[in-house]
Amino acid sequence: MHKSRCQVCGSIHTIKYGKHKGVQTYKCVDCGYRFRNSNLPKDLDIWKLYQDNKQTISELAATFDASPSSIKRRLRNITIDWEQPQISGSGFVHIDATYWGRNSGVLVGLDSCTRKILYLSFIKHERLSDYQDAVASIEKRGYKIKGIIIDGLQHLFPLFSAYKIQMCHFHMKQIVRRYLTLNPKLLSARALNDITNGLTYMSKEEFSKEYEDWKLEWKDTLNKRSELKNGKTCYRHKRLRSAMHSLDFYLPYLFTYQLKCCQKMPNTNNKIEGTFTDLKKKLNNHSGMNEKNRKRFICGFFLAYK
């Protein structure tokens, strides 16, 4: 006798009864019902293996000697929805969005100290109203925001002017490198890259002095113009000037973390970026999911995330 329980009468008197499409089947001695493997674990246990252990549906089917359709059916029985959690306390909040396809993204608010997810919302595009809703929701549920760490969306800075805002140093470096490249030909661009690379290790006074000295030293290069065929002129080193203008805009927000009232405030968005990296690694193990399943998977990931 096999230990599989009959799915009709519940009898444990069952025997192996051949295979169907490569999957072992069983027969109930008492009622004669033929069925596939019923020794599958609980639906929630299968889901945990699917989500946390990165096992695909095919791998789960092989592990439990079941058909892929049975595994899919059991996974569909799991209902996971995200509800904004009840929160309290205060701290610094990382807010950022990530995407895994066109018009498919998620906006997340994360506590810097505990890494607890304070807010989650599925979005199609990054709109200012989405960020406003996130901050309003976090505060409405009883959490006091001491400061916000964001990664460069310029319209957010005046929008959240009532809060202490920290611009992510990593993204600041990336913005400058995007304009200048890693190995620029201009000496002035190389000098600016060197200053930006030391951003994390400087005080506001040190960085501001080096940056202003750079602008004074390379003033002629920055203001050099070229004459066009139509007689008009334009700046010759546009990308260099763009990098400079970006630094000018973000400079007031680069050293917020050094204020006395912002002790323990991070100067990068690495914590939330690391969370997104973990999420995408797990999503990549289950390519081909439809939008509904993907949202359920993401909700499950963040509910279990610590």
C-alpha positions in Angstrom: 0.0 0.0 0.0 1.1 3.5 -0.8 0.8 6.4 1.7 -1.1 8.7 -0.7 -4.6 9.5 0.5 -7.5 9.1 -1.9 -8.8 12.5 -3.0 -12.4 11.2 -3.1 -13.0 9.0 -0.1 -9.9 9.9 1.9 -8.8 6.3 2.3 -5.1 5.6 2.8 -5.4 2.2 1.1 -3.9 3.2 -2.3 -1.5 1.6 -4.7 0.7 2.8 -7.5 -1.2 2.4 -10.8 1.1 3.2 -13.7 2.1 6.6 -15.2 0.2 9.1 -17.2 2.3 11.5 -19.4 5.3 10.6 -17.3 3.6 11.3 -14.0 3.0 8.6 -11.4 -0.6 7.8 -10.7 -2.3 5.9 -7.9 -5.5 3.9 -7.4 -7.7 3.7 -4.3 -8.3 0.1 -3.3 -11.6 1.1 -1.5 -13.3 3.2 -4.2 -11.3 2.5 -7.3 -10.5 6.2 -8.0 -7.4 6.8 -10.0 -5.5 10.0 -9.1 -2.1 11.7 -9.3 0.3 12.3 -6.4 -1.6 13.8 -3.4 1.5 14.0 -1.2 2.1 17.6 -2.2 2.8 19.9 0.8 0.4 22.6 1.7 -0.2 25.4 -0.8 1.7 27.9 1.3 4.7 25.6 1.6 4.8 25.2 -2.1 4.6 29.0 -2.5 7.5 29.5 -0.2 9.7 27.1 -2.2 8.6 28.9 -5.4 9.3 32.4 -4.0 12.2 32.0 -1.5 14.1 29.0 -2.8 14.0 30.1 -6.4 12.5 26.8 -7.6 10.7 26.9 -10.9 7.4 25.2 -11.6 9.2 22.4 -13.5 11.7 21.9 -10.6 8.8 21.7 -8.1 7.0 19.2 -10.3 10.0 17.0 -10.4 10.6 17.3 -6.7 7.1 16.2 -5.7 6.5 13.8 -8.6 3.6 15.9 -9.8 2.6 17.5 -13.1 3.5 21.2 -13.7 -0.3 21.9 -14.1 -0.8 20.6 -10.5 1.9 22.9 -9.2 0.4 25.8 -11.1 -3.1 25.0 -9.7 -1.8 24.9 -6.2 0.1 28.2 -6.6 -3.1 29.8 -7.9 -4.8 29.0 -4.7 -2.5 31.4 -2.8 -3.9 34.9 -2.5 -1.4 37.6 -1.6 -2.4 41.3 -1.5 -0.4 44.2 -0.1 -2.0 46.4 2.5 -0.1 49.4 3.8 1.1 48.3 7.3 0.4 50.0 10.6 3.6 51.8 11.5 4.9 54.1 14.3 8.0 55.8 15.3 10.3 58.0 13.3 13.3 57.9 11.0 14.8 58.5 7.6 13.0 57.2 4.6 14.3 55.9 1.3 11.8 56.4 -1.5 12.5 55.0 -5.0 10.9 53.2 -7.9 12.1 50.3 -10.0 10.8 48.7 -13.3 10.8 45.3 -14.8 9.2 46.1 -18.2 7.3 48.8 -20.0 4.6 50.5 -17.8 5.3 48.0 -15.0 6.9 49.3 -11.9 6.7 49.6 -8.1 7.3 52.5 -5.8 8.6 51.7 -2.4 9.2 53.6 0.9 11.7 51.9 3.2 12.9 52.8 6.8 16.6 53.4 6.7 17.3 51.9 10.2 15.1 48.8 10.3 14.7 48.2 6.5 11.0 47.8 7.1 8.8 48.4 4.1 6.6 51.5 4.9 4.9 51.9 1.6 4.3 50.0 -1.6 2.4 50.9 -4.7 2.4 49.6 -8.3 2.9 52.3 -10.9 3.2 52.7 -14.6 5.3 55.9 -14.6 7.1 58.0 -11.9 4.7 60.9 -11.3 5.1 63.5 -8.6 1.6 62.6 -7.3 2.8 59.0 -6.6 5.6 60.3 -4.4 3.2 62.7 -2.7 0.8 59.9 -2.0 3.7 57.8 -0.6 4.8 60.5 1.9 1.3 61.4 2.9 0.4 57.7 3.5 3.5 57.1 5.6 2.8 60.1 7.8 -0.9 59.4 8.0 -0.3 56.0 9.5 1.7 57.5 12.3 5.3 57.6 11.2 7.3 60.8 11.6 9.7 61.4 8.7 12.9 63.0 9.8 14.3 63.1 6.3 14.1 61.6 2.8 16.8 60.1 0.7 16.1 60.2 -3.1 18.2 59.7 -6.2 17.9 62.6 -8.5 14.4 63.3 -9.8 14.7 67.1 -9.8 11.1 68.0 -9.3 11.0 66.1 -6.0 13.4 68.5 -4.3 11.1 71.6 -4.3 8.1 69.3 -3.8 9.5 68.0 -0.5 11.1 71.3 0.6 9.5 71.0 4.0 11.7 67.9 4.7 15.4 67.3 5.1 16.4 65.9 1.7 19.6 63.9 1.0 20.7 63.4 -2.6 22.2 60.0 -3.1 26.0 60.3 -3.6 26.2 57.3 -5.9 23.6 58.7 -8.3 25.3 62.1 -8.2 28.5 60.4 -9.4 26.6 58.5 -12.0 25.0 61.7 -13.4 28.4 63.4 -13.7 29.9 60.3 -15.3 27.1 60.1 -17.8 28.0 63.5 -19.1 31.8 63.2 -18.9 32.4 59.4 -19.3 34.9 57.5 -17.1 37.9 58.6 -19.2 37.3 62.1 -20.5 39.8 63.8 -22.8 39.5 67.3 -21.4 41.7 68.0 -18.4 38.9 70.1 -16.9 36.5 67.1 -17.1 39.1 64.8 -15.5 39.5 67.3 -12.7 35.8 67.5 -12.2 35.5 63.7 -12.1 38.2 63.6 -9.4 36.4 66.1 -7.3 33.1 64.2 -7.6 34.8 60.8 -6.8 35.8 62.3 -3.5 32.3 63.5 -2.7 31.6 60.8 0.0 34.8 61.6 1.9 34.5 65.4 2.1 32.7 67.8 4.3 30.4 70.4 2.7 33.0 73.1 3.1 35.8 71.0 1.6 33.8 70.0 -1.4 32.4 73.5 -2.0 35.9 75.0 -1.9 37.3 72.5 -4.4 34.4 72.8 -6.7 34.5 76.6 -6.7 38.2 76.5 -7.3 37.7 74.2 -10.2 35.1 76.6 -11.8 37.5 79.5 -11.3 40.5 77.6 -12.8 38.6 76.4 -15.9 36.4 79.5 -16.4 37.8 80.1 -19.9 37.2 76.5 -20.9 33.6 76.6 -19.6 32.8 79.8 -21.4 34.4 79.0 -24.7 32.0 79.4 -27.6 32.0 78.2 -31.2 30.6 80.1 -34.1 27.9 78.3 -36.2 27.3 78.6 -39.9 24.3 80.9 -39.4 26.5 83.3 -37.5 25.2 82.4 -34.0 27.4 81.0 -31.3 27.0 78.2 -28.8 29.1 76.8 -25.9 31.7 74.4 -27.1 31.8 72.0 -24.2 28.1 71.5 -23.6 28.4 68.2 -21.7 30.9 69.6 -19.3 28.6 72.5 -18.6 25.7 70.1 -18.1 27.7 68.2 -15.5 28.5 71.5 -13.8 24.8 72.6 -13.8 23.8 69.3 -12.3 26.2 69.8 -9.5 25.0 73.3 -9.0 21.4 72.1 -8.6 22.1 69.2 -6.2 24.9 70.8 -4.1 22.4 72.1 -1.4 21.2 68.5 -0.9 24.5 66.6 -1.0 25.5 67.1 2.6 22.2 67.1 4.5 23.4 63.9 6.3 26.1 66.0 8.0 23.7 68.3 9.8 23.4 67.8 13.6 19.7 67.1 13.2 20.3 64.4 10.6 22.7 62.1 12.4 22.6 58.5 11.2 21.0 59.7 7.9 22.5 57.7 5.0 24.1 59.5 2.1 23.1 56.9 -0.5 20.1 55.0 -1.5 22.0 51.7 -1.4 19.6 50.0 1.0 16.6 50.3 -1.2 18.7 49.6 -4.3 19.9 46.4 -2.7 16.2 45.5 -2.0 15.3 46.0 -5.6 18.3 43.8 -6.7 17.1 41.0 -4.5 13.6 41.3 -6.0 14.8 41.3 -9.6 17.1 38.2 -9.0 14.1 36.3 -7.8 11.8 37.6 -10.6 14.4 36.5 -13.2 14.1 32.9 -12.0 10.4 32.9 -13.0 10.4 34.6 -16.4 7.1 34.5 -18.4 4.8 35.4 -15.4 1.7 37.4 -16.4 1.1 40.7 -14.7 -1.3 39.3 -12.1 1.1 36.6 -10.9 4.1 39.0 -11.0 2.2 41.5 -8.7 1.3 38.6 -6.3 5.0 37.5 -6.3 6.2 41.0 -5.6 3.7 41.4 -2.7 4.8 38.1 -1.3 8.5 39.2 -1.6 8.0 42.4 0.3 5.7 40.9 2.9 8.5 38.4 3.7 11.3 40.9 3.3 13.4 41.8 6.4 
